[in-house]
Amino acid sequence: MQTNIKKFNQRLLALVEHIGLLVIAIATVFAMANETMIMARAGQVALTDLLLLFLYLEVLAMVGLYYESGKLPVRFPLYIGMVALARYLILDMKAMDDWRMLAVTGSILILTLAVFLIRFGHVRYPYSGDGSSAEVRQVDRVQDSK
């Protein structure tokens, strides 16, 4: 009886997870299309527009990677955070005081160091149940080429 309940709960959670991922993917595609229409109407493309499109692509890549592997590397949200902070810095640079600019750039540096440490840890100290270090390195190379 408990096994059936556990299986039902797992299936229900998986269904909710997949629906959530589908909603995220669809919303991201609509947001990307909307931003593209805004750029087309304006007749120009700014660096902040490109960074926003890059953020949308990272979200889609994260959803795709989750569907492909069933896992979500923590590096992807860190990449998204770095690009979002860079976009914020570019958009509001003129209105920022020196300390706020230093805080934002320091935050980007901290996220960069976190990505470096995570990658170093995955290659140098792979998880015992997750496969060989060669598989981890291959996944890293595939992700880096995207």
N, C-alpha and C positions, 0 to 999 in steps of 0.2 A: 504494500500500500504506500509506504513512504517513498519507495523507489519511483512509483508512478507519479506521485506528487512532485518529487524532485525533477523528474524528466519533464513534466508539464511546465514547471517553473522555469527550467532552463530554456525550453522552447519559447515560452512567452517572453522571457527576457531577450532572447536572440531576435525574436520578431520585432519587439520594440526597438532594439538596437538597430536593426536593418531599416526600419521605417525612419528612425531618426537620421541615419546616415543618408538615406534617400532624400529626406527633406533638406538636409544641409547641402547636398549636391545640387538639387534643383534650385534652391534659393541662391546658391553661389553662381550658378549659370545665369539666372535672371539678373542678379546684381552686376555680373560681368557684362551682360548684354546692355543693361541700362547705362553703365559707365561708358561703354563703347558708343552708344547713341549720343550721349552728352558730348563726348569728344568730337563726334562727327558733326553735330549741330554747331559746336563752337568753332570748328574748322582748325583746331590746333590740339596738340598733345603736349602736356607738361610732364615734367619728371614725376611729379606727385601722382599723375594719372597712371603712368607706367608702373610705379611702385604699388598702387592700389590693384592694378591688374595682376601684378606678380603675387600679391597677397591672395587674390582669388585663386590663382593657379596653384599656390601652395596648399590651400584648403582642399581643392579638388585632388591634388596628388596625395594628400593625407587620407582622404576618403578612399581613393583608389588603392592605395597601399594597404589600408585596413581590409578592404574586400579581398585583395590578392593574398595576403599573408595571415590575416586574422589577428595581426598585432599592430599596435600603433607606437612607433618609435617616439620617444620623448623629444628627440631632436627636432621634429617637424614643428611643434608649437614654439620651440625656441627660435627656429628660423623665422617663423611668422612674427614673433615678438620683436626680433631684430629689425625686420623690414618695417613693421608698424612704427617702431620708435624712430627709425630713420625718416620715414614719411612725416611723422609728427615734427621732427626736428627741421625738416626742409620747409614744411608748411608754415610753422610758427616761429621761425628763426628770428625774424625782425622784431617780434613782440616779446621774445624771451630775454630775461636778464642773464648775466654770465653764469650765475650759480645754477639756474635751471638748465642751461645748455650743457654745463659740466655734468649735471645729474643725469641727463638723458644720454649723453655720450658714455658716461660711466656705466649706465645700465646696459647699453649695447655691448660694452667691453665685458661686463660680467656674464651676459648671455653667451658671448663668443667663447669665453673661457669655459663655461658650462658645457657647451657643445664639444669643445676640444677634450675636456676631461671625460665626457661620456664616450666619445669615439675611442679615445685612448684606452679606457676601461674595457670596452667591448672587444677590442683587438688584443689587448695584452692579457686580459682576464675574462675570457668568454664564459658564459654560463654553462654549467656542466650538463644540464638537461636540454639546452637549446640547440645543440648541434656543435659541430666542430668550429674551430676558429676560422678555418678556410671558408665555411659557409657564411659566417658573420662578415668576413672581409669582402666576400662576393656581394652580399647584400649592400654593404657600404659603397662599393664601387658602382653598383647599379643605381643607387640613390644619388650618388654624387654626379652621375652622368646626366641626370634629369634636369 
